[in-house]
């Protein structure tokens, strides 16, 4: 066990031998920190949280009460193999969140980037890959092997099917079931999610000018007419595509075993 001298650990917390607690960490009352857990500088673990498994948590991340981080996957194929969970810096992991380690069949790693907000009751399953600045609203649930790119928002009580990819800057509305890939900057809503347009609010917040937004809107309209992938292939032949348009086209034409949510 390696506990930095500047770390503050409540007497009722249990830190197992082998854990690494970095400088300026705070461990609250009645927490459990497992033997294979590594906490970087300034991590705060509030009361009654459980951190277990082979789990690494980056600087200044805060784990709120009753979260369970690094438990084994909810996967009947899991046979106890050692897999891991890696969480980046400055994340906010709220009450009752559950995040599982990976599985051997899925690459052995669940990974979350930096500056994410994972709200109360959300679930991140095995082998998920989450980027930076992602928000999972209360009780959102990601099934295994999902890929959530940077700056995505998943609305409350929404569910993401296993192996689904959600492209950068997309917005998933509340109480939505997403069963297919979502293009970058897409807006998805409805009980059985459908692609309803672009996340215009998110695009404006990111400072995109009217021309770039207009180019994305033109692409979206073109994808609405005919075969989705074929229209994307045709659009990819244009030499004057903006960076955001090229990002969407690369996402559509990249490797995936799943279909896409297409415009209504």
Secondary structure, DSSP 8 states (H G I E B T S, - for coil): -EE-TT-EE-TT-EE-TT-EE-TT-EE-TT-EE-TTEEE-TT-EE-TT-EE-SEEEE-TT-EE-TT-EEEE--S-TT--S---EEEE-SS-EE-TT-EEE---GGGTSEEEE-SS-EE-TT-EE-TT-EE-SS-EE-TT-EE-TT-EE-TT-EE-TT-EE-TT-EE-TT-EE-SS-EE-SBB-TTEEEETTBTEEEEE-HHHHHHTT--HHHHHHHHHHHHHHTSS-HHHHHHHHHT-SS--HHHHHHHHHHHS--SS-B--B-
